């Protein structure tokens, strides 16, 4: 039954009745049979946080970044984006620790800014990760071709679909445990890569020391100099690409509603995000940029073959291991794809579930089974991903490209919204006579942090496809594909506002309580 006509106070009560908030003695979960189960522990949540930040963007796109901007330019660009993500995650951490509720930032937008904004955020986020799920089906099927060339990619995609659906339908613990191990493979690989690379740089793993000569290299063809190749424009281009690599970190906010002890687990996960990003991304790019000259043409082909990934190129230099490097990295990339698909299905289904509780989606998406899994929401999300994959497989590549570009840019809209929600949350907290010392977790660098995030995400959102206007012939298809997400978002926001007659929530009326 739809709850669209409930009053704002009734919406709030029904929204929070949708999950269990108790934990029994010795960690035994007690849950309301009508809601979600708090089954994600600190170990799993921490790995979910880091797993969201490590993906194919690091394993593949980092090579092109070094080639285009040089080792120093790539390092600067990823550091700036890491700073923006860190500020955003600090904002999310403060709200998610205080209010570990279903829907997270969708609910925060409704409570602190405008219910119509929450509506637009929720549906955009669900759509975004539903399409991303399809992209993982495509990527997984192509990766397997490395070992089994000529096999039917659709069959492999169906197999991955069955695996991910099973993990998400069993229980939240099954999802979290699978994500822990999927992410663990990526983490171990990156740690080994950094350690091996450091030994190679100083000549402690066979061969002579490489040193830092590649940081002062000059291209004989173009005359460009390292460490900053192409100047500020190249750094900006890599900065935009780096943003896509970090998408998924906000999933911690949604997982907080199913965490055994959010007051303890969420702050730990949030605090560790920055140092993990610093270590894994900055460390990996430093090693790759030091060992591989930016003039190496293979760096530009990283997304075409696993053999040209910076990780593969470095691992191939290990004595007696080079022959296996491509196979090992292909396995790691496959686990990364499955990790992203697993998370995509989880976060998008939980967003659909949360929206059903607050009347923004049909009521049946709020139904849970005996394992406290929102089955209808999981199936709806899985089918969207499957249909998008099939549209690409049968020849609808242009439609798929538009949808995928929409989903990528939606991530920056959500991040922008999280920072804005935090600014309003703090203002409402003070306006209602509460002290910041009462917060369970306080964001660092407030108010500068969220404003830095707002500025950087606006640059990415409107600058990611600026080259569309620099082409000799203007393409409406590229324009719609690159910027269509903005009018789509506005249509959802203004349409809901027109129908529901919503208003901006006054600071003194913002709901700051978890129930």
HELIX and SHEET records of a PDB file:
HELIX    1   1 UNK A    8  UNK A   16  1                                   9    
HELIX    2   2 UNK A   25  UNK A   27  5                                   3    
HELIX    3   3 UNK A   42  UNK A   51  1                                  10    
HELIX    4   4 UNK A   56  UNK A   56  1                                   1    
HELIX    5   5 UNK A   57  UNK A   61  3                                   5    
HELIX    6   6 UNK A   62  UNK A   98  1                                  37    
HELIX    7   7 UNK A  105  UNK A  112  1                                   8    
HELIX    8   8 UNK A  115  UNK A  144  1                                  30    
HELIX    9   9 UNK A  153  UNK A  170  1                                  18    
HELIX   10  10 UNK A  172  UNK A  201  1                                  30    
HELIX   11  11 UNK A  213  UNK A  216  5                                   4    
HELIX   12  12 UNK A  231  UNK A  245  1                                  15    
HELIX   13  13 UNK A  251  UNK A  255  1                                   5    
HELIX   14  14 UNK A  256  UNK A  258  5                                   3    
HELIX   15  15 UNK A  262  UNK A  277  1                                  16    
HELIX   16  16 UNK A  278  UNK A  282  3                                   5    
HELIX   17  17 UNK A  283  UNK A  291  1                                   9    
HELIX   18  18 UNK A  297  UNK A  301  5                                   5    
HELIX   19  19 UNK A  306  UNK A  308  5                                   3    
HELIX   20  20 UNK A  310  UNK A  315  1                                   6    
HELIX   21  21 UNK A  322  UNK A  357  1                                  36    
HELIX   22  22 UNK A  363  UNK A  366  5                                   4    
HELIX   23  23 UNK A  375  UNK A  393  1                                  19    
HELIX   24  24 UNK A  397  UNK A  431  1                                  35    
HELIX   25  25 UNK A  436  UNK A  438  5                                   3    
HELIX   26  26 UNK A  448  UNK A  463  1                                  16    
HELIX   27  27 UNK A  466  UNK A  470  5                                   5    
HELIX   28  28 UNK A  476  UNK A  500  1                                  25    
HELIX   29  29 UNK A  507  UNK A  509  5                                   3    
SHEET    1   A 2 UNK A  22  UNK A  23  0                                        
SHEET    2   A 2 UNK A  29  UNK A  30 -1                                        
END                                                                             
